Amino acid sequence: MFEAPPRKRGMASLTPLIDVVFLLLIFFMLTTSFLQTQSLSVVTPAPSVEDLPKDARVVEIWLNGDGSIAIDGTPIERKALPEGLKTAIGERNDITVTILAEKGSRTQALVAAVEAARQSGAKNVGTARVEKIAK
């Protein structure tokens, strides 16, 4: 006898959804940090001595498998690597820095050596992986 009138189904509003999307967009834009990247050209494998110009000098960074680091055979601490490399390079700008990574050496040591080469002003950096560094 008494029947309820049929109800019309209402349309859901998209306004709250759009508001949430814009809030998330603003949040991610404000919390994202933008880094300025610097590039350093790394040539691998290392150039041979015959390929270098006759007046150029090669500075070798040895990354030994036991974790020790040496510049041209002279042992050096990782913290002192940029200063030692700057001393080895001097004022010359035609120096090629070659990083010889022995089998078993740590990747972090390679990253530190490349960063030290960049800080010391080296223009040419080469890397090579060797089985054993001849001392």
C-alpha positions in Angstrom: 0.0 0.0 0.0 2.5 2.5 1.0 5.5 2.4 -1.3 8.4 4.7 -1.0 9.0 6.7 -4.1 12.0 5.5 -6.2 15.2 7.5 -5.3 17.3 9.1 -7.8 20.9 8.1 -7.7 23.1 11.2 -7.2 26.3 11.9 -9.1 29.5 11.8 -7.1 31.4 15.1 -7.3 35.0 15.0 -8.6 36.0 18.2 -6.8 37.3 16.5 -3.7 39.4 14.1 -5.8 40.9 16.9 -7.8 41.7 18.8 -4.6 43.5 15.8 -3.2 45.5 15.4 -6.4 46.6 19.0 -6.4 47.6 18.8 -2.7 49.7 15.8 -3.4 51.3 17.5 -6.4 52.2 20.5 -4.3 53.5 18.3 -1.5 55.8 16.4 -3.8 57.0 19.6 -5.6 57.9 21.2 -2.2 59.7 18.1 -0.7 61.7 17.1 -3.8 65.3 18.3 -3.8 66.8 19.1 -7.1 70.5 18.4 -7.4 72.9 20.0 -9.8 74.9 17.3 -11.3 78.5 17.7 -12.5 79.9 15.6 -15.1 83.4 14.1 -15.3 84.4 12.2 -18.3 85.8 8.8 -17.3 87.6 6.8 -20.0 87.7 3.1 -19.5 90.0 1.2 -20.1 92.9 3.4 -19.2 94.9 4.7 -22.2 98.2 3.1 -22.8 101.4 5.2 -22.3 102.1 5.0 -26.0 98.8 6.8 -26.8 99.7 9.8 -24.5 101.4 12.9 -25.9 105.1 12.8 -25.1 105.0 15.8 -22.8 102.0 14.5 -20.8 102.4 12.8 -17.4 100.4 10.0 -16.0 99.5 9.9 -12.3 98.3 6.5 -11.1 96.0 5.9 -8.2 96.2 2.3 -7.1 93.2 0.8 -5.4 94.4 -2.4 -3.7 92.3 -5.4 -2.9 93.1 -5.0 0.8 91.5 -1.5 0.9 94.7 0.5 0.8 95.2 3.3 -1.7 98.5 4.6 -3.2 99.4 7.4 -5.6 102.2 6.3 -7.9 103.2 3.6 -5.4 103.2 5.8 -2.3 100.6 4.7 0.2 98.1 7.3 1.3 95.0 7.6 3.4 91.7 8.0 1.7 91.1 11.3 3.5 94.4 12.7 2.2 93.8 11.5 -1.3 92.6 14.9 -2.8 95.6 16.8 -1.3 98.1 14.1 -2.4 96.7 14.1 -5.9 96.7 17.9 -6.1 100.4 17.7 -5.0 101.2 15.0 -7.6 99.4 17.0 -10.4 100.9 20.4 -9.5 100.0 23.3 -11.8 100.0 21.2 -15.0 96.7 20.8 -16.9 97.8 18.0 -19.3 98.0 15.3 -16.6 96.1 12.1 -17.1 94.9 10.4 -13.9 94.7 6.6 -14.2 92.8 4.7 -11.5 93.9 1.1 -11.3 91.4 -1.0 -9.4 92.7 -4.3 -8.2 90.4 -7.3 -8.2 88.5 -7.2 -4.8 88.8 -3.4 -4.3 85.8 -1.6 -3.0 83.5 0.5 -5.2 83.5 3.3 -2.6 87.3 3.6 -3.0 86.8 4.0 -6.8 84.1 6.7 -6.2 86.4 8.5 -3.7 89.3 8.3 -6.3 87.2 9.8 -9.1 85.9 12.5 -6.7 89.5 13.3 -5.6 90.6 13.5 -9.2 87.7 16.0 -9.9 88.6 18.1 -6.9 92.3 18.2 -7.8 91.5 19.6 -11.2 92.4 16.6 -13.4 90.9 17.0 -16.9 91.5 13.4 -18.0 90.6 10.4 -15.9 90.8 6.8 -16.9 90.0 3.6 -15.1 91.1 0.0 -15.4 90.5 -3.2 -13.5 93.6 -5.3 -13.0 94.0 -8.7 -11.5 97.1 -7.7 -9.4 98.9 -4.4 -9.2 102.6 -4.9 -9.8 104.4 -3.1 -6.9 
